[in-house]
Amino acid sequence: MTTDIFNKTIAEAKAKGEEIEVLARILAEKMEAIHGTGFLVLMDHQARYVTVVIR
């Protein structure tokens, strides 16, 4: 039972992390559309860090 709860929690956290990455890429694409230059997503979940910068 505990293992099931643990596995479910890990799966949910992984899904949320993937969603954050998708949203950050969407933001970078929209920034590129507005500014006409490429943007790069820098992300580190352990450091709790997300930024979008010019390539």
BAFI-3210 file (N, C-alpha, C; in Angstrom, 3 decimals, decimal comma, padded with zeros to 6 digits):
// residues 55
n [1|2|3|4|5|6|7|8|9|10|11|12|13|14|15|16|17|18|19|20|21|22|23|24|25|26|27|28|29|30|31|32|33|34|35|36|37|38|39|40|41|42|43|44|45|46|47|48|49|50|51|52|53|54|55]
n.u [000,816|001,841|003,888|002,413|001,192|003,475|004,566|002,506|002,613|005,156|004,759|002,818|004,268|006,254|004,685|003,731|006,137|006,842|004,744|005,350|007,708|006,708|005,017|006,928|008,363|006,344|006,042|008,581|008,360|006,317|007,549|009,546|007,952|006,997|009,357|011,049|013,394|015,289|014,582|015,686|015,019|015,928|016,203|015,984|014,915|015,663|017,022|014,984|014,445|013,639|014,030|013,767|015,679|017,420|018,651]
n.v [-001,195|001,335|001,599|001,870|004,380|005,975|005,559|006,660|009,334|010,061|009,752|011,733|014,038|013,957|014,294|016,899|018,296|017,865|019,244|021,863|022,235|022,119|024,380|026,390|026,172|026,944|029,604|030,568|030,253|032,084|034,457|034,536|034,899|037,463|039,029|038,264|036,784|033,881|032,042|030,511|027,956|027,650|025,426|024,067|021,783|020,912|023,090|024,797|026,588|028,497|029,956|032,103|032,860|034,901|033,318]
n.w [000,000|000,879|-000,979|-003,339|-002,950|-002,783|-005,377|-006,902|-006,079|-006,999|-009,767|-010,213|-009,540|-011,491|-013,795|-013,364|-013,461|-016,135|-017,342|-016,586|-018,036|-020,668|-020,650|-020,259|-022,660|-024,424|-023,629|-024,406|-027,190|-027,743|-026,952|-028,875|-031,168|-030,700|-030,439|-032,487|-032,397|-031,398|-028,380|-025,356|-023,031|-019,724|-017,135|-013,891|-011,822|-009,267|-008,214|-008,253|-010,390|-013,204|-016,324|-019,191|-021,880|-024,340|-027,229]
ca.u [000,000|002,719|004,589|001,467|001,052|004,759|004,666|001,534|003,147|006,265|004,176|002,168|005,319|006,882|003,738|003,726|007,416|006,744|003,834|006,104|008,617|005,904|004,598|008,105|008,639|005,302|006,422|009,726|007,853|005,569|008,553|010,174|006,993|006,916|010,643|011,716|014,664|015,101|014,725|016,090|014,511|016,876|015,374|016,577|013,879|016,258|017,344|013,731|014,852|013,183|014,185|013,734|016,699|017,713|019,692]
ca.v [000,000|002,502|001,672|002,405|005,819|006,563|005,538|007,625|010,667|010,283|009,924|013,045|015,057|013,912|014,890|018,348|018,795|017,874|020,333|023,108|022,324|022,457|025,774|027,240|026,175|027,773|030,988|030,885|030,391|033,339|035,525|034,557|035,497|038,901|039,713|037,891|036,093|032,646|032,034|029,242|027,710|027,083|024,939|023,116|021,537|020,807|024,453|025,560|027,676|028,491|031,256|032,104|033,835|034,990|032,366]
ca.w [000,000|000,942|-002,257|-004,316|-002,694|-003,152|-006,839|-007,414|-005,795|-007,935|-011,099|-010,251|-009,545|-012,817|-014,740|-013,135|-013,981|-017,597|-017,696|-016,432|-019,173|-021,845|-020,521|-020,463|-024,103|-025,035|-023,350|-025,265|-028,557|-027,823|-026,890|-030,193|-032,098|-030,427|-030,556|-033,732|-032,163|-030,649|-026,933|-024,779|-021,694|-018,772|-016,041|-012,951|-010,818|-007,930|-007,769|-008,344|-011,252|-014,596|-016,977|-020,647|-022,295|-025,772|-027,686]
c.u [000,865|003,454|003,686|001,314|002,322|004,889|003,706|002,047|004,280|005,734|003,522|003,201|005,998|005,979|003,703|005,010|007,407|005,826|004,546|007,050|007,875|005,490|005,763|008,468|007,603|005,631|007,576|009,277|007,100|006,507|009,243|009,240|006,910|008,212|011,445|013,080|014,400|015,321|015,002|015,523|015,613|016,081|016,146|015,574|014,457|016,583|016,111|013,920|014,310|013,415|014,131|014,682|016,867|018,810|020,930]
c.v [001,266|002,693|002,248|003,917|006,543|006,644|006,544|009,046|011,011|010,539|011,294|014,166|015,113|014,569|016,413|018,980|018,881|018,993|021,680|023,301|022,704|023,922|026,738|027,308|027,012|029,245|031,419|031,081|031,713|034,547|035,663|035,218|037,011|039,610|039,328|037,252|034,868|032,814|030,618|029,138|027,067|026,690|023,941|022,929|021,459|022,180|025,345|026,808|027,474|029,879|031,049|033,215|033,823|033,990|033,102]
c.w [000,000|-000,374|-003,340|-004,171|-003,116|-004,669|-007,472|-007,220|-006,752|-009,339|-011,246|-010,309|-010,909|-013,852|-014,594|-013,656|-015,490|-018,071|-017,599|-017,613|-020,455|-021,797|-020,739|-021,944|-024,856|-024,836|-024,253|-026,715|-028,736|-027,761|-028,251|-031,219|-031,926|-030,805|-031,791|-033,564|-031,301|-029,154|-026,453|-023,374|-020,863|-017,541|-015,193|-011,816|-009,406|-007,354|-007,768|-009,182|-012,661|-015,144|-018,488|-021,085|-023,818|-026,101|-028,095]
res [m|t|t|d|i|f|n|k|t|i|a|e|a|k|a|k|g|e|e|i|e|v|l|a|r|i|l|a|e|k|m|e|a|i|h|g|t|g|f|l|v|l|m|d|h|q|a|r|y|v|t|v|v|i|r]
***
